[in-house]
């Protein structure tokens, strides 16, 4: 996607310096900083501390992390136990997004088929870059399939703006290109459909207010930032036509883990008869489980993310304490929306209902674990 006229992705391999580079998303929208990832420790820090975040991007970063484990200056690339241990460290960086496990394992599997370090490095880089390109194509297809939903609502409204509510950032910053939830929105806008996006600020780290608003603004899309609690009110007053969110892990039966607060949006959407769609590439499905509430691990992050709010003050990014210093805080980062509240999925293979039958009919080649 373009940032001030320049094509940008949140991660790329710089062929001149042979370095993996990322945008540091912690600093957006106020500072635009590019970081190099040279070691597995760099990659783990970038994922854990959320320089990179969003399920498909974490998957792509993990995949490139396996390549980085082989070029670190320790000459251990031909040692299988070393490769396995570095992959485990990468996968331990964050627990909820399925894509991290998928991306790391996909590169690990091809690496272990080779014996020499040289062949392993080559295979790892080629496969990791394949992951990056495939995710970009998947998101483009999600945009194409999701367009039909927005087109239909626009037709029903005789071209009046289609009001779409989204939670967190499931945009190109969270993926490689286009985004998941935002891909249909970008595609609709590029096709001349009048869209307006309600952007949930998404406490505690404000991925909506900081990142989704920044992305949409750079693309010229009309949007309004709202508090996380405003969605229900807007839905009751017919100010939302459609909800589209992304997901970090979805079971093969259609239960959806996504940024904390997504479940409440789904409940409000159901109560107000508003379609609630989830956009995802197949790398986000966990084919091994059916019960999301029981089986999806929910990340608990540092309570200080709740206690402090970060923003621009006097030209500098600063943090301020909100609750009393002695109050405890709890930071559950994701929740699970049961499949019964999901109108449907938008995937790279098309639309489907949130049932095991429909999901597996779209992905018959996926092995049930
Ligand atoms: O904690 P984050 O910022 O990694 O959480 C990201 C989300 O919840 C996104 O909505 C999700 O990954 C959707 S995928 C683009």
Boltz pocket constraint, residues with backbone or C-beta under 6 A from the ligand:
constraints:
  - pocket:
      binder: B
      contacts: [[A, 52], [A, 53], [A, 54], [A, 55], [A, 56], [A, 167], [A, 168], [A, 169], [A, 170], [A, 171], [A, 174], [A, 175], [A, 179], [A, 180], [A, 181], [A, 207], [A, 245], [A, 246], [A, 247], [A, 248], [A, 258], [A, 259], [A, 279], [A, 333]]
      max_distance: 6.0
